[in-house]
Structures are given as C-alpha cells and as structure tokens.
C-alpha cells in the first residue's frame, strides 16, 4: 500500500525523522518531509535530490493548528493520499523540576504532545474515509520512567503514549492503526546537545547493551509499524527501542547511583 501512497514524517529533515525518510526511500516509498527548520529542509532537499520525484518538502510548525490543517490538505491535494504518518518532531530540555518554568513546560507540551495530536487528528480524518492507515508516534523512555531533569519532556512523552492508546481504540474499527516507539538514548543532534559527558556515562551504566542506539534502529521499527502486511494486527502499542534500558534491574559493571 505504501508504494503508491505517501508517508508524512514530521521533524523529517534531521535526526530520527531523517533516518526514517531515508529508510522509506530505500524501500521504494514516497515521503513528505515536514520540518519547521527551513535550513535543515534545504540541506535535506540537496542531499536527496536524486529522489526528488518521490519527495515533498513541507515547512511546518506542528504546534500551529491552522498551519497543520492547511498543510495536510495541501499535501493530500498536491502529492496524493497519506497512508502513513510518523510524528518525529520534538524538542527537549534537561532542567530540574524546581527550575522548570511554566513557559518552558508549555512549549515542550505544545510541540511534543499537542503537535503530534494535531498532525495525527488531521491525517486520521482522511484515513478513516479510506478505512486504512498507520500512525506512528515517537515517544521516549522518559515518558515511561522517571528520568531526572525530564519533568516537562517526560510528561509530554508520557502524554504521547496515552494519546496513542486512546486514538488506537477510537480508530481501530475504522481501519486506522496507531502505535508508538519509545527510543532510549539515540545518537541525534538533540541528544548530543543535551547529554553531557557525565550524562552519557550515567546512561551507559544503565543500558544492558552498553551503547547508544542509532537513528536507523528507530527507522526500521517505524517501517515495520507502517506496513500493514507486517504489523496489521498491532495497534495501541509502545515499542521500546532502548538496548534493554526499561527492563534492566540491578546491573553489574556500572553505577546505579547516577541517573540519566
């Protein structure tokens, strides 16, 4: 199904989103690369020029409801039906709870949670008419466990997980599947900016595989969840791609006193 129809990837010009776009193209699919950073969009357009006929580049702030509505409509009208969505647009900050202001909390919620909802809602309205479609939300292990410094980020990603479950239940009988991926630490520009050397040591001490993941680790799971032939009976689930982080108990060979 994805061969003829498009997949929308928000935050698609860098990091995990870009890896998902690359994987879609490699598998022969068409992709809409949506991103609020026009510089990253231009770089992505240049790098993927040989696939121009299978790509659309869409400047988009996912937290702007009117922009999301008009953008989704234009994409469907001009590029064709959207068969899949990956909500990868997101921002993060490492700030202790007592130092987190309301403005920062709202900003993170607006992008990570409300933005993912707005995109999902608008595309789902069209998917239910076709009785087919897959939505994949990028959550985080910080939305499952209480990682220090992640009060706003963790709350936003925990909200994404709950939103995924609710929309999955509401849309299941109408042919639309909704799932989430919860990455652990992945080598992306955002993680590079947020994780200090001390934070990296703390994370590595709690990950059974003793390494950070790569964006391609997330991309392969996203493609699996987008493909009706491979994951057609899976909906409402959150798959942790985290090197074992969320299932680890007491570990040897690393300190459990340091918190990521």
N, C-alpha and C positions, 0 to 999 in steps of 0.2 A: 504493500500500500504506500509506503514512504517513497518509493521510486518515482511516483507520479506527482505526489503532493509534497508540500514544503514543511520543514520543521523550523519553528521560531526559537532562537536562542537569545535570551536577554543576557547582557553582560558578555556578549559573544565575541568581543574584539580582543579580549586578553584572558589570561589565566585559565581556569577550568572551562569557561564558556568557549574560549578559542579552541581548546583541545577537543571539545565536543563538536564544534564546527568542522575541524579538520577530520575528525572521525566520520562524520556524516558524509563529507565529500569523498573520502577514501572508499566508503561503502556505496558510493554512487547516488547519494541522495541530494536533494535541493535544500538550501538553507537560507533563512533570513537572519542576518547578523544585526542584532539591535544593541545599541550601546549609547550611553549619554556622552561619552568621551569622543569627540569628533576626531581628535588627533589619533587615537587608537583605531578608530574606524578607518581613517585614511591609510594608516600603516597596514591594517588588515587587508584592505582593498588592494593595495600594491602587492602584498605578499601572495595573495590568492588570485591574481589577475588571470591566470590561465584557466580558472574555473568560473570566470565572470558570468557565463550563461546560466550557471546553476546557483547564483548568489544574488541576494538583495541586501543592501546595506541601509539600515534604518536608524537615524539619530532618535533616541528615545530616553526620556526620563520616566522610569516606571512609576514614580511616586506622583506623577501628574495625571490625574484621572482623564481629563479631556484629551490630553496628548495620547494616552493609551488607546482610548476609544477610536480616535481618528486614525491612528497609526495602524491598528489591527484592521480596520475597514479598508484602508488603502492597500495594505499588503494582500488581503484576500482579493480585492478587485483587480489589482495590477500584477500579482505574482501567482495567484491561484490559491485553492483551498489549503488551509493549515491543518496538517494531520497530526502534528505533534508540537509540544512546547517544552522547553527546558528553561525554568526560571533560575538563572545563574547570577543575575545582577545582585550585587550586595556590597555592603560596607561593613567595616569592623573597627572597633577601638578596644584597647586593653586599658580599662580605667577601673579602679576600685569602686565599690558601691557608694561609699561615703563621699567620693569625689565626682560622682556622675551627676551632671545637671539634667534638668528636665528637657532642655533643648536638645542635648545630645541623645538622650533616650528617645525622644520623639523622632529625631532624624533617622536613627537606625531602624526604628519600627516602620517608619514611612517607606523606606527603601526595601528592607529585607522582607517584611511581612505584608504591609499593605500593597506594595508594588507587585509582589508575587501574586497576591489575591486579584488585583485589578487585571493583570495580564491573563491569569487563569480564567477569570469570570468572562472576559470579553471573547476569548477564543472558545471557551466551553459553550457559549451561546450558539456559536456556529457549528461546533462539533455535534451537539445534540440533534441538530437538524439533519445531520448526515448519519447519526447513530454510530459514530466511530471517532476515536481519537485517544491520544495518550498525553497526559500532563506529568512532567517530572519536575519536582521542586528540589532545589539544592538546599538542604538544611545544614546541620552540623552536629558533631558530637557534643558541642557546647550547649545544644538545645536538649540534651539528654542528661548530661552530668553537670554538676555544679563547679565549673572551672573558674578559678579566681580571676577577677578582672573582667568577667564577661556578663555582668548583670544585664546590660542592655542588649548586647549581641546574643547572649544565651536566651533571653526572653523572646527576642524576635525569632530565633530559630526554633525554639520550643513551640511558638505560635505557628510557625510554618508546618511543623509536624502535626499539630492538632487540626489546622486548616486542611491539610492533606487528607486526614481521616474523614472529616466531615464532608468534604466535597466528593470523596470517593464513594461514600454511602449514598449521597444525594444523586450522583450521576451514573452509578453502576448500571441501573436498569435502562439507562438511556444511551448505553454504548460507549461511555467515556470512562477511561481508567485514570486514576490519579495516584501517584506514588512519590516517594521522596528518597533522596540519597543523603546520608549524613556522613560527610567526609571527616576524617581525622585531620592531622596536620598534613597539608599538601604543599609542595614547593610552587607557590604562586607569588606574584608581586605583593599581594596584600599580606600574606604570611611573612614574607621577607621584611616588610616594613614594620610589622607588629612584633615578631618574635626576636627578642634579644638573644645573645649567646646563652644567657642564663636560662631563658625560657626554653630554648631548644634543648638544653641538657635535661631540663625537667621533663619535657615531652618524651624525649628518647628513653628516659629511665622508666617510663610507664607504658611504652608500646612493646608488646611481645616481639614484633618483628624488628625492633631496634632501628627503624628508619622512617623517614618521612615518605609519604606517597608522592606520586607524580600525577599531573593533571590527566594523563592518559588512563590512569587507574579509575578515575571517575567517569571518563568518557565512555569506556567500554560498558560500564554498568548502565549509563544513560541510554546507550543504543539498545541494550537488551530490553530495558523497560519501555522504550518507544516502539519496539517491534511486536505487533500483535501476534505474530506467528510463534514467537519465543516466550512471551510473557502475558499472553492473553487472559490467563486466569489469575493474574496478580493485580490487586488494587488495594489501596489504603495502607500500603506497607512502607516502612522506612528501612532501607538497607544501609547498614553502617559499613563504610569502606575506610577502615581505620587501623589496619595492621593488628587488630585484636585489642585496641585500647579500651573499648567499652565493656569487654568481658574479662579483663585482667583483674585478678585479686592481688594477693601478696606476691611480689616478684623478687627474684634474686638477681644480683648483678647490677642493681640500680637503686638509688634512693627513692623511697616513697614519701619522704618528708617535703620534697619540693613539688609544688603544684603548678601545672601548666596554666 
